[in-house]
Amino acid sequence: EIIYPEDHTLIEQIKIFSSAKNIAGLSGTWLFNSFWGNEETNVYEISAVPNHKYHYKEFADHAGVKHSYINVVGLSEEDTKNVIQEKINNMDQSSSLPLDSKINFDLINQAINE
């Protein structure tokens, strides 16, 4: 499901993000919502800005959620999808996610087209 935090009140954001198992999106202030997660929450920060790391990982570490960067700098749309899926698959193997966890690329395409 695609969530636009700016369209929700703070209380709604807390409810949404505190119940999420997996949260993924481009780097941005929305990542502060990872604070509402817990040790079962996986946060995937998709980075498209070369040589720049925001401080959301440190914030996620403090909040107790699992954070991972997915670097897609300079990649085509197809390569971006492949890198994201590979990253998810690698995390599956490290047991931080269920083995059947996959990204719904229909949702990604929906977000791209909006």
C-alpha positions as a LaTeX table, in Angstrom:
\begin{tabular}{lrrr}
\hline
Residue & $x$ (\AA) & $y$ (\AA) & $z$ (\AA) \\
\hline
Glu1 & 0.00 & 0.00 & 0.00 \\
Ile2 & 1.32 & 3.46 & $-0.88$ \\
Ile3 & 1.10 & 5.90 & 2.02 \\
Tyr4 & 1.54 & 9.66 & 1.72 \\
Pro5 & 2.26 & 10.72 & 5.32 \\
Glu6 & 1.45 & 14.35 & 4.56 \\
Asp7 & $-2.14$ & 13.30 & 3.87 \\
His8 & $-2.57$ & 11.92 & 7.40 \\
Thr9 & $-2.73$ & 13.41 & 10.87 \\
Leu10 & 0.05 & 12.61 & 13.33 \\
Ile11 & $-2.22$ & 10.12 & 15.12 \\
Glu12 & $-3.02$ & 8.38 & 11.82 \\
Gln13 & 0.68 & 8.24 & 10.94 \\
Ile14 & 1.50 & 6.68 & 14.30 \\
Lys15 & $-1.19$ & 4.02 & 13.76 \\
Ile16 & $-0.05$ & 3.29 & 10.21 \\
Phe17 & 3.68 & 3.09 & 10.88 \\
Ser18 & 3.47 & 1.36 & 14.25 \\
Ser19 & 1.63 & $-1.55$ & 12.64 \\
Ala20 & 3.87 & $-1.79$ & 9.53 \\
Lys21 & 6.30 & $-4.69$ & 9.23 \\
Asn22 & 8.07 & $-3.30$ & 6.16 \\
Ile23 & 8.43 & 0.36 & 5.19 \\
Ala24 & 10.17 & 1.42 & 1.97 \\
Gly25 & 10.61 & 4.68 & 0.15 \\
Leu26 & 12.96 & 7.36 & $-1.12$ \\
Ser27 & 15.08 & 9.21 & 1.41 \\
Gly28 & 13.11 & 12.00 & 3.01 \\
Thr29 & 11.57 & 13.31 & 6.19 \\
Trp30 & 8.83 & 10.68 & 6.05 \\
Leu31 & 11.52 & 8.29 & 7.41 \\
Phe32 & 11.11 & 9.90 & 10.81 \\
Asn33 & 7.94 & 7.81 & 10.97 \\
Ser34 & 10.22 & 4.80 & 11.51 \\
Phe35 & 10.28 & 6.01 & 15.12 \\
Trp36 & 6.81 & 4.48 & 15.53 \\
Gly37 & 8.07 & 1.03 & 14.53 \\
Asn38 & 9.65 & $-1.65$ & 16.70 \\
Glu39 & 12.27 & $-4.40$ & 16.52 \\
Glu40 & 10.04 & $-6.25$ & 14.02 \\
Thr41 & 9.94 & $-3.28$ & 11.61 \\
Asn42 & 12.17 & $-3.26$ & 8.51 \\
Val43 & 12.88 & 0.14 & 6.94 \\
Tyr44 & 14.29 & 0.32 & 3.41 \\
Glu45 & 15.65 & 3.74 & 2.49 \\
Ile46 & 15.99 & 4.04 & $-1.27$ \\
Ser47 & 18.81 & 6.47 & $-1.98$ \\
Ala48 & 18.99 & 8.16 & $-5.38$ \\
Val49 & 21.40 & 10.97 & $-4.43$ \\
Pro50 & 25.08 & 10.21 & $-5.10$ \\
Asn51 & 27.47 & 10.11 & $-2.12$ \\
His52 & 24.88 & 11.37 & 0.34 \\
Lys53 & 23.65 & 9.58 & 3.41 \\
Tyr54 & 20.99 & 11.15 & 5.53 \\
His55 & 20.89 & 10.47 & 9.26 \\
Tyr56 & 17.76 & 8.33 & 9.16 \\
Lys57 & 19.77 & 5.16 & 9.86 \\
Glu58 & 21.03 & 6.58 & 13.14 \\
Phe59 & 17.49 & 7.62 & 14.00 \\
Ala60 & 16.20 & 4.14 & 13.12 \\
Asp61 & 18.91 & 2.55 & 15.26 \\
His62 & 17.85 & 4.72 & 18.18 \\
Ala63 & 14.19 & 3.78 & 17.60 \\
Gly64 & 15.09 & 0.07 & 17.49 \\
Val65 & 13.96 & $-0.67$ & 13.92 \\
Lys66 & 16.03 & $-2.43$ & 11.22 \\
His67 & 17.27 & 0.02 & 8.59 \\
Ser68 & 18.83 & $-0.74$ & 5.23 \\
Tyr69 & 20.02 & 1.48 & 2.38 \\
Ile70 & 19.14 & 0.59 & $-1.19$ \\
Asn71 & 21.38 & 2.61 & $-3.52$ \\
Val72 & 19.85 & 3.23 & $-6.95$ \\
Val73 & 21.95 & 6.22 & $-8.02$ \\
Gly74 & 22.09 & 6.53 & $-11.81$ \\
Leu75 & 20.17 & 3.32 & $-12.50$ \\
Ser76 & 17.46 & 2.84 & $-15.10$ \\
Glu77 & 13.92 & 2.10 & $-13.89$ \\
Glu78 & 14.35 & $-1.61$ & $-14.68$ \\
Asp79 & 17.75 & $-1.83$ & $-12.95$ \\
Thr80 & 16.29 & 0.04 & $-9.98$ \\
Lys81 & 13.54 & $-2.55$ & $-9.63$ \\
Asn82 & 16.08 & $-5.37$ & $-9.88$ \\
Val83 & 18.36 & $-3.85$ & $-7.23$ \\
Ile84 & 15.45 & $-3.32$ & $-4.85$ \\
Gln85 & 14.23 & $-6.89$ & $-5.31$ \\
Glu86 & 17.76 & $-8.29$ & $-4.88$ \\
Lys87 & 18.19 & $-6.31$ & $-1.65$ \\
Ile88 & 14.90 & $-7.68$ & $-0.32$ \\
Asn89 & 15.92 & $-11.21$ & $-1.31$ \\
Asn90 & 19.28 & $-10.82$ & 0.45 \\
Met91 & 17.54 & $-9.63$ & 3.59 \\
Asp92 & 15.19 & $-12.63$ & 3.34 \\
Gln93 & 18.21 & $-14.91$ & 3.50 \\
Ser94 & 19.52 & $-13.14$ & 6.59 \\
Ser95 & 16.20 & $-14.01$ & 8.28 \\
Ser96 & 15.10 & $-10.44$ & 8.93 \\
Leu97 & 12.08 & $-10.99$ & 6.67 \\
Pro98 & 9.85 & $-13.94$ & 5.88 \\
Leu99 & 11.07 & $-15.89$ & 2.84 \\
Asp100 & 7.93 & $-15.02$ & 0.88 \\
Ser101 & 8.42 & $-11.26$ & 1.30 \\
Lys102 & 8.44 & $-9.48$ & $-2.06$ \\
Ile103 & 8.00 & $-5.93$ & $-3.26$ \\
Asn104 & 4.76 & $-5.30$ & $-5.11$ \\
Phe105 & 6.04 & $-3.62$ & $-8.27$ \\
Asp106 & 2.49 & $-2.77$ & $-9.31$ \\
Leu107 & 2.45 & $-0.35$ & $-6.38$ \\
Ile108 & 5.84 & 1.07 & $-7.37$ \\
Asn109 & 4.60 & 1.61 & $-10.93$ \\
Gln110 & 1.41 & 3.20 & $-9.55$ \\
Ala111 & 3.50 & 5.63 & $-7.49$ \\
Ile112 & 5.72 & 6.45 & $-10.48$ \\
Asn113 & 2.68 & 7.20 & $-12.63$ \\
Glu114 & 0.94 & 9.44 & $-10.07$ \\
\hline
\end{tabular}
